[in-house]
């Protein structure tokens, strides 16, 4: 049992390191298509981490919505807009050193705060397991109103995205 | 929990910082949207970790993670639609070349 736990722990830390490496790939690679593939790897790694945190349903939702739908959309738009032949175009602006310095400051500050905060990790919560049934009951009971608001937002976004991206009528002049 | 809560929080902090770096330095609008997805993902990891370790009702964090995923999907859809419309009008996806309103 002890060795099994050790292996799981090593596996989770390796997974975290891999996710961070792929995330660095997302923001540094020059070819945007490779960035999108790295993002898919990050999202799949996060889903595996959710399984490690006993959130199985969230892992499934993550794979379905992010890796399935959002990534398809992103790759579709990259294919429509990117000229894959042009490798010489700069992908980053000139703020990179300033961004690295200020972000490392923020990271150090927040990490110090995180390590000093006494998180109320309760044994009761560690034993508890959120089943899909409990999730559904909470979604339909306690959180029914936010659930409805989300559905309205989804409809509005659907209509808005079509309205923005559709071809303009011949008489209309937008530019 | 197998891994201490602090390690997961620091991991998601690093993921968030990487996403913020991407938002700050990318020229390509699609790259910026991808980095925003990274940041939302880091927030989700935090929500799940808290729901696993500190909350008394373990489903609360997961429900809010579902809401965040839905909002992220709408953000991606609307953002990419805007990118397509912009590309059709201005023939560019680079932020510093979209300077029509800049004088």
Interface residues (C-beta under 8 A of the other chain):
Chain A: X5 X8 X9 X12 X13 X16 X19 X20 X23 X24 X26 X27 X32 X35 X36 X39 X42 X43 X46 X49 X50 X52 X53 X54 X55 X57 X58 X61 X62 X65 X66 X69 X70 X73 X74 X76 X77 X78 X80 X81 X82 X89 X90 X91 X92 X93 X95 X96 X99 X100 X103 X104 X106 X107 X110 X111 X114 X115 X119 X120 X121 X122 X124 X125 X126 X128 X129 X130 X134 X135 X138 X139 X143 X146 X150 X153 X154 X157 X158 X160 X161 X162 X164 X165 X174 X175
Chain B: X1 X2 X3 X5 X6 X7 X8 X9 X10 X11 X13 X14 X15 X17 X18 X19 X20 X21 X22 X24 X25 X26 X27 X28 X30 X31 X33 X34 X35 X37 X38 X41 X44 X45 X48 X49 X51 X52 X53 X54 X55 X56 X57 X58 X59 X60 X62 X63 X65 X66 X67 X69 X70 X71 X72 X73 X74 X76 X77 X78 X80 X81 X82 X83 X84 X85 X87 X89 X93 X94 X95 X96
